[in-house]
Amino acid sequence: MSNRRQINQVDPKAYKGMIVLEQYLDQSDLTPIHKELIKVRTSQINGCGYCLDIHSQDALKNGERIQRLLVLAAWRETELFSEEERLILEMTESIAYIHRGGIIDSVYDRALLLFGQDYLVQLIMCMVTINAWNRIGVSTQMKAKEKRE
């Protein structure tokens, strides 16, 4: 039995900055599908079952197809994702695997051309935010709860 406590229960102020980031993302120009692809793929990489559960469900609610979620971890081997989405997923992996050097210049430059400066900044902030949430979820052993329908 784990004696870990959820951060928001112990010190609600500790979550304040994270909530502000989420509010920023909610008001951003990011499409719901772009946000959820970032959140699901990052949660897959970081092994955060809690976030993976939430964001997979959110993706479905926002119109994402089950097939694409099922193959998301192997997105490079499919033709199910648009050029924009493939670039977003490449950036997502670069940030999640930050120890490999982050987003390389050629990817960043392609993203800047395709998305423009403002959208690119919003994409990066979404990627950074879900990585932080994943680290909170994994560190405190948050668990996905079974839903009965």
C-alpha positions in Angstrom: 0.0 0.0 0.0 1.5 3.3 -1.0 1.6 6.2 1.5 2.0 8.7 -1.3 -0.4 11.6 -1.2 -1.6 13.7 -4.1 0.2 17.0 -4.3 -3.1 19.0 -4.7 -4.4 17.5 -1.4 -1.2 18.2 0.6 -0.5 21.7 -0.9 -3.1 23.0 -3.3 -0.9 26.1 -4.0 1.6 23.7 -5.6 -0.9 23.1 -8.4 -1.6 26.8 -9.0 1.1 27.2 -11.7 0.0 24.0 -13.5 -3.6 25.2 -13.5 -2.5 28.6 -15.0 -0.7 26.7 -17.8 -3.9 24.7 -18.5 -5.9 27.9 -18.6 -3.4 29.3 -21.1 -3.7 26.2 -23.3 -7.6 26.3 -23.1 -7.5 29.9 -24.4 -4.8 29.1 -27.1 -5.5 28.6 -30.8 -4.5 24.9 -30.6 -7.1 22.6 -32.1 -8.5 20.1 -29.6 -7.1 17.2 -31.7 -3.6 18.7 -31.8 -3.7 19.1 -28.0 -4.9 15.6 -27.4 -2.5 14.0 -29.8 0.3 15.7 -27.9 -1.1 14.7 -24.5 -1.7 11.1 -25.5 1.6 10.5 -27.2 3.6 12.2 -24.4 1.7 10.1 -21.8 2.5 7.0 -23.7 6.2 7.8 -23.8 6.3 8.8 -20.1 4.2 5.8 -19.0 1.6 7.9 -17.2 -1.5 5.6 -17.2 -3.6 8.2 -15.4 -2.9 10.9 -18.0 -3.2 8.4 -20.9 -6.6 7.4 -19.7 -7.9 10.9 -19.3 -6.5 12.2 -22.6 -7.5 9.2 -24.7 -11.1 9.8 -23.5 -10.8 13.5 -24.2 -9.5 12.8 -27.7 -12.5 10.6 -28.4 -14.9 13.2 -27.1 -13.2 15.7 -29.4 -13.7 13.6 -32.5 -10.5 11.6 -32.6 -10.8 8.2 -34.2 -10.1 5.0 -32.2 -8.0 3.6 -35.0 -5.6 6.6 -34.8 -5.3 6.3 -31.1 -4.6 2.6 -31.3 -1.6 3.2 -33.7 -0.4 6.4 -32.3 2.7 4.9 -30.8 3.7 3.8 -34.3 2.6 6.9 -36.1 5.6 6.9 -38.4 4.5 3.5 -39.9 1.0 4.7 -40.9 -0.5 7.2 -43.3 -3.3 8.1 -40.9 -1.7 11.4 -39.8 -1.5 14.6 -41.7 1.7 16.5 -42.4 0.9 18.9 -39.6 0.2 16.1 -37.2 3.3 14.2 -38.1 5.4 17.3 -37.4 3.6 17.8 -34.1 4.3 14.2 -33.1 7.9 14.5 -34.1 8.2 17.6 -31.9 6.3 15.9 -29.1 8.8 13.1 -29.0 11.7 15.5 -29.2 10.5 17.2 -26.1 9.6 14.1 -24.2 13.0 12.6 -25.0 14.7 15.9 -24.1 17.9 14.0 -23.2 18.4 13.3 -26.9 18.9 17.1 -27.6 15.4 18.5 -27.9 13.9 19.8 -31.2 16.6 19.9 -33.8 16.9 23.0 -36.0 15.5 21.5 -39.1 12.3 20.3 -37.3 11.9 23.7 -35.5 12.3 25.6 -38.8 9.7 23.4 -40.6 7.3 23.9 -37.7 7.9 27.7 -37.8 7.1 27.7 -41.5 4.1 25.5 -41.3 2.5 26.9 -38.1 3.9 30.4 -37.6 5.5 31.7 -34.5 2.4 32.0 -32.2 1.1 28.5 -32.9 4.5 27.0 -32.5 4.9 28.6 -29.1 1.5 27.2 -28.1 2.5 23.7 -29.3 5.7 23.8 -27.3 3.9 25.0 -24.2 1.4 22.2 -24.5 4.2 19.7 -24.8 6.0 21.1 -21.8 2.9 21.1 -19.7 1.9 17.5 -20.3 5.4 16.4 -19.6 5.1 18.1 -16.2 1.7 16.6 -15.5 3.1 13.1 -16.4 5.9 13.6 -14.0 3.5 14.5 -11.2 1.2 11.6 -12.1 4.0 9.0 -12.2 5.8 10.4 -9.1 2.7 10.3 -7.0 1.5 7.0 -8.5 -1.8 8.4 -9.7 -4.0 5.6 -11.2 -6.6 5.4 -13.9 -9.9 4.4 -12.4 -12.1 1.8 -14.1 -15.3 3.3 -15.4 -18.4 1.2 -15.4 -21.0 2.0 -18.2 
